[in-house]
Amino acid sequence: MNNIEASKSLLNQSIRRLETAERELRGGSLAYSIRSSQESVELGLKASLRLLGIEYPKKHDVGPVLIKFKDRFPQWFPVERLALFSRKLSEKREPALYGDEVSMTPADLLFSRAEAEEAFEMAKETHEFVKKLFQEYTA
């Protein structure tokens, strides 16, 4: 499998997570929507890195790698902004799955609708930039 095929596979997974995030947001499952938004951003950014032949860490936050290889991305690709999305959402990943185990607060009670909407908007914005990158590099 080459970089383009591998990156397309990651992009497809990212799109599926984005669809899930939207469905769960509409259905009121805020924590699951946040987690799906985080996964969409992670997979989308990893697809971008793979497309450019950059090895990514087997971690959820790939922001530092984006910044390290900023010069490999087109000028229009907002590396710092997407790195911020990666960091912010990766910090919510575990609480969105497990809740707050110290206070025994379940995940479904940790997040507001506004937080879930913000996470979904980050995922949508990330997807739009990743999609544009793919269009430019695979045309």
C-alpha positions as CSV (number, residue, x, y, z in Angstrom):
1,M,0.0,0.0,0.0
2,N,1.4,3.4,-0.9
3,N,1.1,6.7,0.9
4,I,-1.9,7.9,-1.1
5,E,-3.9,4.7,-0.6
6,A,-3.0,4.7,3.2
7,S,-3.9,8.3,3.5
8,K,-7.2,7.9,1.7
9,S,-8.1,5.1,4.1
10,L,-7.4,7.3,7.0
11,L,-9.4,10.1,5.4
12,N,-12.4,7.8,4.9
13,Q,-12.3,6.8,8.6
14,S,-12.1,10.5,9.5
15,I,-15.2,11.2,7.4
16,R,-17.1,8.3,9.1
17,R,-16.2,9.7,12.5
18,L,-17.4,13.2,11.4
19,E,-20.7,11.7,10.4
20,T,-21.0,9.9,13.7
21,A,-20.2,13.1,15.6
22,E,-22.9,15.0,13.8
23,R,-25.5,12.2,14.3
24,E,-24.7,11.9,18.0
25,L,-24.7,15.7,18.5
26,R,-28.2,15.8,16.9
27,G,-29.3,12.9,19.2
28,G,-28.0,14.5,22.3
29,S,-25.1,12.1,23.1
30,L,-22.7,14.9,23.7
31,A,-19.7,13.0,25.1
32,Y,-19.8,10.5,22.2
33,S,-20.1,13.4,19.7
34,I,-17.0,15.0,21.3
35,R,-15.1,11.7,21.1
36,S,-16.1,11.1,17.5
37,S,-15.0,14.7,16.7
38,Q,-11.6,14.1,18.3
39,E,-11.2,10.9,16.3
40,S,-12.2,12.6,13.1
41,V,-9.6,15.3,13.7
42,E,-6.9,12.8,14.6
43,L,-7.5,10.6,11.6
44,G,-7.8,13.5,9.2
45,L,-4.5,15.1,10.4
46,K,-2.8,11.7,10.2
47,A,-4.1,11.3,6.7
48,S,-2.6,14.7,5.8
49,L,0.7,13.7,7.3
50,R,0.7,10.3,5.5
51,L,-0.2,12.0,2.2
52,L,3.0,14.1,2.5
53,G,5.1,11.1,3.5
54,I,5.5,12.2,7.1
55,E,5.5,9.5,9.8
56,Y,3.1,10.4,12.6
57,P,3.3,9.3,16.2
58,K,1.0,6.5,17.5
59,K,-0.5,9.1,19.8
60,H,-3.8,11.0,19.7
61,D,-2.3,14.5,19.5
62,V,-0.4,15.0,16.3
63,G,-0.2,18.7,16.6
64,P,3.5,18.8,17.5
65,V,4.3,16.8,14.3
66,L,2.3,19.2,12.2
67,I,4.2,22.2,13.6
68,K,7.6,20.4,13.2
69,F,6.9,19.8,9.5
70,K,5.0,23.1,8.9
71,D,7.2,23.9,5.9
72,R,6.0,20.7,4.1
73,F,2.4,22.0,4.0
74,P,1.0,24.6,1.6
75,Q,0.9,28.2,2.9
76,W,-2.9,28.1,3.1
77,F,-3.0,25.1,5.4
78,P,-3.5,26.5,8.9
79,V,-1.0,24.3,10.7
80,E,-1.0,26.1,14.1
81,R,-4.8,26.3,14.2
82,L,-5.2,22.6,13.4
83,A,-2.5,21.7,15.9
84,L,-4.5,23.6,18.5
85,F,-7.6,21.6,17.6
86,S,-5.7,18.4,17.9
87,R,-4.4,19.3,21.4
88,K,-7.7,20.6,22.7
89,L,-9.7,17.6,21.5
90,S,-7.1,15.0,22.5
91,E,-7.4,16.4,26.1
92,K,-11.1,15.6,26.0
93,R,-10.7,12.1,24.6
94,E,-10.5,10.2,27.8
95,P,-13.1,12.2,29.8
96,A,-15.5,11.8,26.8
97,L,-15.0,8.0,27.1
98,Y,-14.6,7.3,30.8
99,G,-16.0,10.4,32.4
100,D,-14.2,11.9,35.4
101,E,-13.2,8.9,37.5
102,V,-12.0,11.0,40.4
103,S,-15.4,12.7,41.0
104,M,-17.3,9.7,39.6
105,T,-19.0,11.9,37.0
106,P,-20.1,10.0,33.9
107,A,-19.0,11.2,30.5
108,D,-22.6,12.1,29.6
109,L,-22.7,14.7,32.4
110,L,-19.3,16.3,31.8
111,F,-19.9,18.3,28.6
112,S,-22.3,21.0,27.5
113,R,-24.0,21.2,24.2
114,A,-21.8,24.2,23.4
115,E,-18.7,22.1,24.0
116,A,-19.9,19.4,21.7
117,E,-20.9,21.9,19.1
118,E,-17.4,23.5,19.3
119,A,-15.7,20.1,19.0
120,F,-17.9,19.3,15.9
121,E,-17.0,22.6,14.3
122,M,-13.3,21.9,14.9
123,A,-13.8,18.5,13.2
124,K,-15.7,20.0,10.3
125,E,-13.1,22.8,9.8
126,T,-10.3,20.3,9.9
127,H,-12.0,18.1,7.4
128,E,-12.4,21.0,4.9
129,F,-8.7,21.8,5.0
130,V,-7.7,18.1,4.8
131,K,-10.1,17.6,1.8
132,K,-8.6,20.6,0.1
133,L,-5.1,19.2,0.7
134,F,-6.1,15.9,-0.9
135,Q,-7.6,17.7,-3.9
136,E,-4.4,19.6,-4.4
137,Y,-2.0,16.7,-4.0
138,T,-4.0,13.9,-5.8
139,A,-5.3,15.9,-8.7
